Structure formats: C-alpha cells, structure tokens
Amino acid sequence: MNVSMQDAYNLGWKIGSVVEGSMPRTLLSTYNNERRPVALELIELDKKMARFYSDGPSRESEKYQEFRDHFSHFTSGVGIRYRPSELVASAPRDGEAVDGDVHRDISVAINGDQAVVSSKPQLAKRITIGERLPSHRVLCQAEANVVHVSDLLPSNGKWRIMAFAGNLENDTQFQTVQDLGASLQDILTHYIASAKSERSPIEVLALHSGSRDAVDLLKLHNVYHPWDDLLGWDYWKVYSDDASTFEPSCGSAYEKYGVGKEDGCVVVLRPDQHVSYIGLLGDHDALRRFFAGVMVPAVR
C-alpha cells in the first residue's frame, strides 16, 4: 500500500507540474525510470516475505523482528533512492575529476548548449541524494516555536531551495547568504506556475546554525521573508538550529544532516521531498542550470 501510494504521488506531482506549465512534458518519462525499479524490488521482497511466513512457527520465525527491521525502511518509503536523472543531480563517482573538481554526472540542454550540473554530497554528509530528506526539529526564527522540518514541506507541488545558511554572525557568511538571496529572487521570478499566476513553483527556506537571538530576520534579503498577495509578509521561511534551547532533547539539525555550521550549503528538494541537488551557497550558476533542466520559464 505504501509503495502504491508513492507510485501515485510520484506521477501526480509530475502531471500537475506539466498541466500548470512549470515542467516540460518530457520529464513525465522519469515516472517509469524511478518507480519501475521500486516495483521490481517490491516483488523480490514479497517473495522473501512469502517464504518466511509460509514456514510457520520455527526457529527462523523467532527472528521476525530482525527480518521486519531489514525491510521496514523500504516499505515505509523513506529508504527509496532515485537514480541520477534530470531530477536528481547525482553524487560524483569516486576517483573521477574534471578541471580539479569531481565528475559531474547530469547534463541538461540550455539554449541548445550542453551544461553540466552535479551535487557536492560532502557538504551534507548525512543527506542522501535521491532519498527523501529526513526530518529534524528546528526553531522558527519569527515565533520561537519548535517545529519539524517535514512540517515545512507540505505536499502542494512546490520545489524547495533549502539554504543551510551557516553562521550568520560572521559578516562574510552573512553577505554570502544575502548574495544568494538576490540570485534566488531572480530564479523565482524566472519561473511562475502559469500565465494566470504570479506565484513561483519554487519556495525558499533558510536554516542558520546560530542562536535565534543573534539574527535579525528583517535584515535578511526579502526572498527569506517574501510578500504574498494573499497572506501578506511570510515570516515562516527562516529557522535556527537552537531548538535545544527550548527542548534539550532535540540536538542539532546541522549535526544530523552532516552540514558545516560555518559555511552551510544549499539543498534542492523536489515536491515529493526527495533530494535533487546539494551545492555551495555561492554557486548560483549551478542552481540556475539545474532548474533550467527541469522547469519551463515564464512566458513574458
């Protein structure tokens, strides 16, 4: 059941994106490429389960919990990992380098030219490219309430650019995040859902590593607290990593995700919360090239 619902969800958000005009029709083929391997894995799992349960009470059945734990990550959907494609800029292959950098796996056509986009998984060592982003509790900058990251990602068809902003008390880092904000604003305005809407199919979230009290939300670029014609100013886009101030058991999201607390990184999430791209906060061009390969620009 879990797998079949994820089949429907995978196809649903892609069809929705094509219908509203934000994603090219050609990317519908990624449904088969992503979900068929999952179906084959499920068939093999069913065979193993059938053999295990058909044995009835036995010495083997005493290992039920161990057997179940082995596949629960898969059946819950959390452990599904999608292969490299236009929608998943993969981790580089070991030992391969181009111009002193790791090999880049994904090529997308931009205005007839071939541009190459890659992830830098070393920037977020505990986030797996192609898998869903695991949740963690963080602190809302505006309200000081502790929330789960997963609650910030409703299933509304939007892509998310999640800026792990690092240490905003450092002037250089603060300026890096401000420069990123200006670049993100350009990306958001370049893509809108349809000719009838001025809303971008992309939204920005920021998580900094310092104390909430040390950061002034209103000094950040407007893309981190945008204006919405229906809702007004949206102050629920910025979060801090000091949730443990209110709930000591929370721990650090930066540590859980394996992200550097000083320099941070940027993570792109698809509408189904699977990780598409991990890169440097300052690599604005890579972000533009990634979205150029998966989205249709607004018609002006």
C-alpha positions as CSV (number, residue, x, y, z in Angstrom):
1,M,0.0,0.0,0.0
2,N,2.8,2.4,0.9
3,V,4.6,1.7,-2.3
4,S,1.5,2.1,-4.5
5,M,0.6,5.4,-2.9
6,Q,4.1,6.6,-3.6
7,D,3.6,5.5,-7.2
8,A,0.6,7.7,-7.5
9,Y,2.3,10.6,-5.7
10,N,5.3,10.4,-8.0
11,L,3.2,10.5,-11.1
12,G,0.7,13.0,-9.6
13,W,3.1,15.9,-8.8
14,K,4.7,15.5,-12.2
15,I,1.4,15.6,-14.1
16,G,0.3,18.5,-12.0
17,S,3.6,20.4,-12.8
18,V,3.1,19.7,-16.6
19,V,-0.5,20.8,-16.6
20,E,0.3,24.1,-14.8
21,G,3.1,24.7,-17.2
22,S,6.0,24.7,-14.8
23,M,7.7,21.5,-16.0
24,P,8.3,20.1,-19.6
25,R,6.2,17.1,-20.7
26,T,9.4,15.1,-21.5
27,L,10.1,14.7,-17.8
28,L,7.0,12.5,-17.3
29,S,9.2,9.7,-18.5
30,T,11.0,9.9,-15.2
31,Y,8.0,8.2,-13.6
32,N,8.8,4.9,-15.2
33,N,12.5,5.3,-14.7
34,E,12.1,6.0,-11.0
35,R,9.2,3.7,-10.0
36,R,9.9,0.6,-12.0
37,P,13.0,-0.3,-10.0
38,V,11.0,0.1,-6.9
39,A,8.3,-2.2,-8.2
40,L,10.9,-4.9,-9.0
41,E,12.4,-4.5,-5.6
42,L,8.9,-4.9,-4.0
43,I,8.3,-8.1,-6.0
44,E,11.5,-9.6,-4.7
45,L,10.6,-8.5,-1.2
46,D,7.2,-10.1,-1.5
47,K,8.8,-13.4,-2.4
48,K,11.1,-13.3,0.6
49,M,8.2,-12.4,2.9
50,A,6.0,-15.2,1.5
51,R,8.8,-17.8,2.1
52,F,9.4,-16.5,5.6
53,Y,5.8,-16.6,6.7
54,S,4.9,-19.8,4.9
55,D,7.5,-21.7,7.1
56,G,5.1,-21.2,10.1
57,P,6.4,-21.3,13.7
58,S,10.0,-22.4,13.6
59,R,13.4,-21.3,14.8
60,E,13.5,-18.9,11.9
61,S,10.3,-17.2,12.9
62,E,12.0,-16.2,16.2
63,K,13.9,-13.7,14.0
64,Y,10.7,-12.0,13.0
65,Q,11.7,-8.6,14.4
66,E,15.1,-8.7,12.7
67,F,13.5,-9.8,9.5
68,R,10.9,-7.0,9.6
69,D,13.5,-4.3,10.5
70,H,15.5,-5.3,7.5
71,F,12.8,-4.1,5.1
72,S,10.8,-1.6,7.1
73,H,12.8,1.3,5.8
74,F,11.9,0.3,2.2
75,T,8.2,-0.4,2.8
76,S,7.7,2.9,4.7
77,G,9.0,4.7,1.5
78,V,11.7,6.6,3.5
79,G,14.5,4.4,2.1
80,I,13.6,4.8,-1.6
81,R,16.5,6.3,-3.5
82,Y,16.1,7.5,-7.1
83,R,18.8,7.2,-9.6
84,P,20.5,10.1,-11.4
85,S,18.4,11.9,-13.9
86,E,17.4,15.4,-14.8
87,L,15.6,15.5,-11.5
88,V,18.4,14.1,-9.4
89,A,21.9,15.6,-9.8
90,S,23.8,12.6,-8.5
91,A,26.8,12.2,-6.2
92,P,30.1,12.2,-8.1
93,R,31.8,9.0,-8.9
94,D,34.9,8.2,-6.8
95,G,38.1,8.9,-8.5
96,E,36.7,10.9,-11.4
97,A,37.6,14.6,-11.7
98,V,37.0,17.4,-14.2
99,D,39.1,20.6,-14.0
100,G,40.1,19.7,-10.4
101,D,36.6,19.1,-9.4
102,V,34.6,15.9,-9.0
103,H,33.0,14.5,-12.1
104,R,29.6,15.9,-12.9
105,D,27.0,13.3,-13.9
106,I,24.0,15.1,-15.2
107,S,23.9,17.1,-18.4
108,V,21.0,19.4,-19.3
109,A,20.4,21.3,-22.5
110,I,20.2,25.0,-22.2
111,N,19.5,27.0,-25.3
112,G,21.0,24.2,-27.4
113,D,24.2,24.0,-25.4
114,Q,25.2,21.3,-23.0
115,A,25.7,22.4,-19.4
116,V,26.6,20.1,-16.6
117,V,25.2,20.0,-13.1
118,S,26.5,18.0,-10.1
119,S,25.9,17.7,-6.4
120,K,28.6,18.0,-3.8
121,P,27.5,15.4,-1.2
122,Q,30.5,16.2,1.0
123,L,28.7,19.4,2.1
124,A,25.9,17.4,3.7
125,K,27.4,14.1,4.7
126,R,24.2,12.6,6.2
127,I,21.8,13.6,3.5
128,T,21.5,11.0,0.7
129,I,20.9,12.4,-2.8
130,G,17.9,10.8,-4.4
131,E,16.3,9.9,-1.0
132,R,13.7,11.9,1.0
133,L,15.1,14.4,3.4
134,P,14.8,13.1,6.9
135,S,13.1,15.3,9.4
136,H,14.5,17.1,12.4
137,R,13.2,19.7,14.9
138,V,14.3,23.3,14.4
139,L,13.3,26.6,15.8
140,C,11.2,29.2,14.0
141,Q,13.0,32.5,13.8
142,A,9.8,34.6,14.0
143,E,7.9,32.7,16.6
144,A,10.5,30.8,18.6
145,N,8.4,27.6,18.4
146,V,10.0,24.2,17.7
147,V,8.8,22.5,14.5
148,H,9.7,19.5,12.4
149,V,11.4,20.2,9.1
150,S,8.9,17.8,7.5
151,D,6.0,20.1,8.6
152,L,7.6,22.9,6.5
153,L,7.2,20.7,3.3
154,P,3.5,20.3,2.6
155,S,2.5,18.4,-0.5
156,N,1.5,21.4,-2.6
157,G,3.6,20.7,-5.7
158,K,6.3,23.2,-4.8
159,W,10.0,22.7,-5.1
160,R,12.1,23.9,-2.2
161,I,15.5,25.5,-2.1
162,M,16.7,25.0,1.4
163,A,19.6,27.3,2.3
164,F,21.6,26.0,5.2
165,A,22.9,29.5,5.9
166,G,25.6,28.6,8.3
167,N,26.9,31.2,10.9
168,L,25.2,34.4,10.1
169,E,27.1,36.2,12.9
170,N,30.1,36.1,10.6
171,D,29.9,39.1,8.3
172,T,31.4,37.3,5.3
173,Q,28.9,34.4,5.6
174,F,26.0,36.9,6.1
175,Q,26.9,38.6,2.8
176,T,27.2,35.2,1.1
177,V,23.6,34.4,2.2
178,Q,22.5,37.9,1.1
179,D,24.1,37.4,-2.4
180,L,22.4,34.0,-2.6
181,G,19.1,35.7,-1.8
182,A,19.4,38.1,-4.7
183,S,20.2,35.2,-7.0
184,L,17.3,33.1,-5.7
185,Q,14.9,36.0,-6.2
186,D,15.9,36.0,-9.9
187,I,15.3,32.3,-10.1
188,L,11.9,32.5,-8.5
189,T,10.7,35.3,-10.8
190,H,12.0,33.5,-13.8
191,Y,9.6,30.6,-13.2
192,I,5.9,31.0,-12.5
193,A,3.2,28.4,-12.2
194,S,1.2,29.6,-15.2
195,A,0.2,32.7,-17.1
196,K,-2.7,33.2,-14.7
197,S,-0.4,33.2,-11.6
198,E,2.4,35.2,-10.4
199,R,3.4,32.6,-7.9
200,S,6.6,30.7,-8.4
201,P,6.6,26.9,-8.2
202,I,9.7,27.2,-6.0
203,E,10.0,28.5,-2.5
204,V,13.0,29.2,-0.3
205,L,13.6,28.1,3.2
206,A,16.6,29.0,5.4
207,L,18.1,27.3,8.4
208,H,21.1,29.1,10.1
209,S,23.3,27.4,12.7
210,G,23.5,30.1,15.3
211,S,21.3,31.4,18.1
212,R,17.9,32.8,17.1
213,D,18.6,35.9,19.3
214,A,21.7,36.8,17.3
215,V,19.9,37.1,13.9
216,D,17.6,39.9,12.8
217,L,15.1,38.3,10.4
218,L,14.3,41.7,8.7
219,K,17.9,42.3,7.8
220,L,17.9,39.2,5.6
221,H,17.1,39.5,1.9
222,N,13.3,39.7,1.1
223,V,13.4,36.3,-0.5
224,Y,13.7,34.8,3.0
225,H,10.6,36.7,4.2
226,P,8.7,37.2,0.9
227,W,5.5,39.1,0.3
228,D,2.4,37.1,-0.6
229,D,-0.7,38.9,-2.1
230,L,-3.0,36.6,-0.1
231,L,-1.1,36.1,3.1
232,G,1.0,39.3,3.4
233,W,4.6,39.1,4.6
234,D,5.6,35.4,5.1
235,Y,7.9,35.3,8.2
236,W,7.8,31.5,8.4
237,K,10.7,30.8,6.0
238,V,13.7,31.2,8.3
239,Y,14.7,28.8,11.2
240,S,17.6,28.4,13.6
241,D,19.4,25.4,14.8
242,D,19.0,26.1,18.5
243,A,15.8,24.2,19.1
244,S,17.6,22.6,22.1
245,T,17.3,25.9,23.9
246,F,13.6,25.0,24.4
247,E,13.7,21.3,24.1
248,P,17.1,19.9,25.2
249,S,16.5,16.5,23.6
250,C,16.3,18.0,20.1
251,G,20.0,18.0,19.3
252,S,21.5,19.8,16.2
253,A,19.9,19.6,12.8
254,Y,23.3,20.6,11.3
255,E,25.0,17.7,13.0
256,K,22.2,15.3,12.0
257,Y,22.5,16.3,8.4
258,G,26.3,16.5,8.4
259,V,26.4,20.1,7.3
260,G,29.2,22.5,8.3
261,K,28.0,25.1,10.9
262,E,30.1,27.9,9.5
263,D,29.7,27.6,5.7
264,G,26.5,25.7,5.3
265,C,25.3,24.6,1.9
266,V,22.2,24.6,-0.3
267,V,19.9,21.6,-0.8
268,V,17.2,21.4,-3.5
269,L,14.1,19.3,-2.7
270,R,11.6,18.1,-5.2
271,P,7.8,18.4,-4.5
272,D,8.0,14.8,-3.1
273,Q,10.8,15.8,-0.7
274,H,13.4,13.8,-2.4
275,V,16.8,15.5,-2.6
276,S,17.7,16.7,-6.1
277,Y,20.9,18.7,-5.6
278,I,23.4,19.7,-2.9
279,G,25.8,22.5,-3.6
280,L,27.7,25.6,-2.3
281,L,25.8,28.6,-1.2
282,G,27.9,30.7,-3.6
283,D,27.4,28.5,-6.7
284,H,24.5,30.5,-8.1
285,D,25.1,29.4,-11.6
286,A,24.8,25.7,-10.8
287,L,21.3,26.4,-9.3
288,R,20.2,28.2,-12.4
289,R,21.5,25.4,-14.6
290,F,19.7,22.8,-12.6
291,F,16.3,24.5,-12.8
292,A,16.8,25.3,-16.5
293,G,16.9,21.5,-17.0
294,V,13.7,20.7,-15.1
295,M,11.4,23.8,-15.5
296,V,9.7,25.9,-18.1
297,P,10.4,29.6,-17.8
298,A,7.6,32.1,-17.5
299,V,6.2,33.4,-20.8
300,R,6.6,37.2,-20.7
